């Protein structure tokens, strides 16, 4: 019982190969998890035709997290859908179930989530909690000119997986936000600033309804009703005109209830001829990717702007601190997963579980003849008092 043998010559059955270096005594946690160094010894006995014709047999282990998990704790997370276009490992969160503190980390490969490892079982879960996996995202230092260009309007991210037309949301890190297209207006001209209709004229302006714009005066006095250094929300009235509102909610309301609630009353002309309105990236809006290369992309305000034969990107005008760690997140492509609770019953010492998953082996049998198409798994669990058997979801068994 100290080492693997290919077979027992007398009974044509596997030797148990689990010694004190791998597993401690009864009702104690597994002492060794599979690693690159020991995987050969753990899975070495996988030669077909040794035990059952055409089948394979292999050892599996459960890790310490699973060994100690009770019926009110999260033991593991099973991936349902690996998602798409992942470039950075997503956060994994748990909600509901009546408990708290469960935690897990995700691993990715080839753009998909390939594994979720429970790092904290949590406690007091009455029902299985809901698992939420963060959507695919990129993290960028938007204060760096090597990451975002004010001349080409491109964002640099090596080997990004985004495609033209992908929809993303922006989340700034800190108070500084990226600024885009700039409209320059003659604030002292009544042909530009209409104080009767509260409309500003700028030929072929880029603003869309809901855009946040940052106003700065060019003279000693701002346009009446506006405060320099303040953000407002644009309502696109035509290709050449727009109005300003006090909040995003009020300007969006105009799409269905055009009552002018929240419109900025332009009370007079300013005395500068080059007042500016600068577009500001915000978390209320969705943006659309223009793929310009394997390592860079631009962003557009609308899907139509992004996918047109001649795309119209947002013109990046300024980088603002702090922006290191800002993210753009896809609105689709999320991975999905389910959580499992433990089967164990907690012992009196409150330190472990007397009935939990244990080490053992699995054998897979594929039906033939009248049982063709059926797969039968046979599981043997070792150690004492098992009332159920759980294989480790982090290990792929031979022939699985």
N, C-alpha and C positions, 0 to 999 in steps of 0.2 A: 504493500500500500504506500510505498514511498516514491514510486515513479510510474510513469506511463508504460504500458506494454501494449503492443498492437492488438493482442487478443490473449485470452486465457485458453491455452491449448486443450484443457480438459473440458471446458464448458462453452468455448467459443463466445465468451462474454467479456465486457471490459473490466479491467482492474480499476478499482478506485485509486486515484492518484493524488488525493488531497491530504497533504501532511501538515505538520505544525508550522511550516514556513509559509503556507498559504492561508490557512484558516485556523483561528484559535479555537478554544474549547466550546462546548455546547452553549448556545444562547449568547454568544459573543459576536461582535461584528466581524465581517470578513476582513482579513488582514492585508490582502493584496488585491489590487485591481489590475486588469490587463494593461500592459504597457508595451512599447515597442521592444523592450528588452525581454519580457517574459512571454510574449504572445505565442512564440513557437512551442514552449513547454505546455501552455494552457490548451492550445489547439493542435498540438502535434499529432494527435491520434485521429486523423481525418481521412485515412486511406479507404477508398471504396472497396466493397466486396469482402471486408474483413468480418463484419458482424452480420449484416443482412445484404443480400445480393443487390448491388447497385446503389446502396444507400451510404450515407456518411453519418458519423457520430462526432460530437464535440462537446467540450466542457463549457459551461457558462458560469459566471459569477454575478453576484449582486454587489453593489458598492455599499459603503457605510451609510450613505443617505437612505437607501432603500431598506437596509437591515434594521435601522432604528425607527422606521416610519410606522406609526399607529393608524388606527382607523379614522382619526380626526386630522390627519396630516396628508400633505401632497407628497406622493412617492416619485412620480415621474410625469413627463409630458410627452405625448405622442403627436408627431407631426401629421396633420391631415393633408395639407397642401403646402409645398415648400415656397410658394410665391415666385416672383420673377424680378429680375433686374436689381438684386441686392448687391451693393458695393461695400457696405459696412455692416457689421453685425448689429442687428436690431435689438432694442430693449424688449424684454418679456415681462408682462405684468399679470397679476391675478386679481380678480374682483368677484364679489359675491361669495356665497357658500357659508357665510356666517363667521368665517375665521379671518386670520390675518398673518402677515409676515412671510408668506411663501415667496420664494424668489428663485429665479433661474436665469441662465445665460444661454444665448444662441450662438451657433457656429454656422458659417456660410461657406459655400464652395460653388463656383460656376454660376453665381448669381442667384442661388436658391439657398434657403435655410435647410441644413442637412442634419442638425442635431440640436436638441435642447437639453441642457443639463440642470437638474434641480440643485440649487446651492443652499436652500433653506426650506425645510419641510413646512414651516409655519405651524399653526396650532388652531384648535377649536373649530375646524371646518365641519359643519353639519352635513353639507352636501358638497359635491365636487364644484370647485370654483371655475369661473370662466377665464380662459387664457386669451390674452390679447398680445399679438406680436406687432411691433412697430412696422409701419410701411417702409418700403425702400427709400433711402435718402442719401444725400451727400452732405458732408460738412466742409465748409469753405471759410477761408480767412478773407473776408470781403474788404478788409483794410489794406490788403496787399495788391500792389499793381501787377505782380507776377501771377495773380490768381484771377483778377478781373481787370479788363482793359477799358479805358475811357476813349480809346481810339477805334478799336475793332468791336467793342461792346461784347467781347467774348469772355466766358468763364472757363478757366482751365481746371480740368480734373482728369488725371491720367486713367485711361482705359475705362471711361464711364460707359454705362450700359443703356443710356437714354436714347430715345428715337424722336424724330421730328413729330410734333403733335402731342407728345406726352404732357399730361396735366400735372402741375406741381404747386405746392403751397410753400410760402416763405416764412421762416421763423428767425428773426434777428437775435443775436446774442448781445444783450445789453441795450442801451438806449440809442446808440447810433444805428441809422438805417441807410441803406443804399439809395442813391438818388439817380433819377433817370432823365428823360427828356426835359428840356428847358424851353419855355415860351417867354420871349421878351416882348413887353408891351409898353407903349407910350402912355404912361399914366396921367399925363396932362392933356390928352386929346379926347375931346368929346366924341370923336368918331371911333375911338377905341373903347372908352368907358362910358356906357350909357346909364346915367343915373336915374332915368325914368323907368327903364325896364330891368335894371340890374344885370345887364348882359355885357360881357367883354368880347371884343372882336379880335381874332388873330387868325389870319388866313392859313388854312391847312394845319391847324393845331392838332397835336396828337392825342389829346385827352379823351378818355372814355368816361362814361357815367360811373361814379364810384371811385375814380382815381383820387388819391390824396396828393395835394399840391402844396408846396411850401412857398409862401410869398415873402419877397424882400423888396423894399423900396429902393429907388435909385437917386431920389432927391432928398431934400430935408423933410418933406411931408409925404406920407403914404397916400394911396387912394382912399378917399373917405369911406369909412366903414370897415376898412381892413387894417390889421396890425402887422407891421413888419416882423419877420421871424416867427410867423404863425402858420399852422397848417389848416387848410380848408379842403372841401371835397367837391370835385367838379361834376357838373351835369353837362353832358355833351348835347347841345341843342342843334348844331349843324356842323359841317366840316370846318366852318370858319367862326363859330361862336360857342361860348360856354357861360354858365353861371356857376356861382359858388355857394356851398351850403356849410352849415356849422358841424354836422355829424354825418357819418356814413349812413346811418339808419334813415336820416331825413332825406338824403339824396336818392337812395335806393327806393324809398317810398314813392317817389315821383313817377316811377315806372308804372305803378298801378293806381296811385291816388295823386294826380298832379295838382296838389293844392298849394304848392310853394312853401309848405311848412319848413322852417329852418333856413330859407334862402338868405344870403347876406345882402343887406340893404346898402347899396353903394351910394353914399350920401354926398360925394363930391370928388372932384379931380385932385390928383396929386400934383407935385411940381417936378417930377422926374420923368425923363423920356425913355428910360430903359429899365423899368420895373420888371422883375422876373417872377415866374411861376415854375417851380421845379417839381417834377414828378417824384414821389417818394414810394419806394416799395413798402407794401403793408401786408399784414396778416389776414385782411379781409378778402383779398383778391386771389384768384387763381392765375397762374402763368403757364405759358405753353412753350415747350422746348423747340428750338431750331438746332438740329444737329449739324454742326459745321465741320466736325472731324472726330476721330477716335478719342481725342484728348481734350476737346473743347466744345462748347455749345453757346448759343444765345438764347434769350428769352423774349417772348412776345406777349402782348396783352390778351390777344384772342387766338383761338384755334385757327381762324381764317387767316390772320396775319402770319402765323407760324407755317402754315402749309401752302401758302400761295406760291406760285411759280417764282415770284420775287418776294421773299419773306420781308416782313417789317419788324425788325428787332427793337427792343427798348434801347434808347441811346443812353448809356451810362455816363453820367455827368460828374459824379463825385463819389469818393469813398469816404466813409465816416467811421471813426472809432467810437466805441469798441465793437468790432464785428468779427473777431477771430472766433470761429465756432458757430457761425450762422449756418442754417440748414435750408435746403430745398428738399421737400418730401413729395414723392409721387402720391396721387390720390387713388391709385389702384395697385394691384400686384402684391397685396399683403399675403404673407404666409398665415396659415391657420393651424390650430392645434387643440387637443383636448388634454385635460389633466386627469390623473388617476389618484385615488386615495389609497392609503395603506390598508392591509388586512389585519395588521397586528393588534394584539391586546397588550396594553401597557402593564409593566410589572409593578409590584408594590414599591420598589425602590425609586421608581420614576426615572430610571436611567436607560431603560431599553425595553424590548418587547419579547415576550416569551413565545409568541406565535408570529413569525415573520417569514419573509422570503429567504431561502437558503441556497447554497450552492448545489449543483447537480449536473445532470446531462440531459440532452434532448436527442431523440432519434426521430428522423422523418421517414415516413413510409408513403410511397406513391402507389395508389391502387392500380391493379391490372385486371384484365378480363372484365368481369361484370362490375368491378369496382373502379374501372378506369375513370380518371378525372378527379378521383377523391384523394385528398392528402390527409394522412393521419400523423399527428404529433404525439409522441410518447415522452412524458417527462418524469424523471425520477429526482426527488429532492432529498437532500441529506441533512444530517443533524437532527435535533430532537423537536418533537411537538409541532410539526407543520400542520396547519389547518388549511393551507392554500399554497399555491406555488406561483411565483412571479419570476419570469426571466428578465434579465437586465435589458432594458430597451436601448442601451448604449452599445450593445454587442450584436454583431451579425453572425449568426451561427452558420457553420459550414452547410451548404446545401439549402440555406433558407431562401 
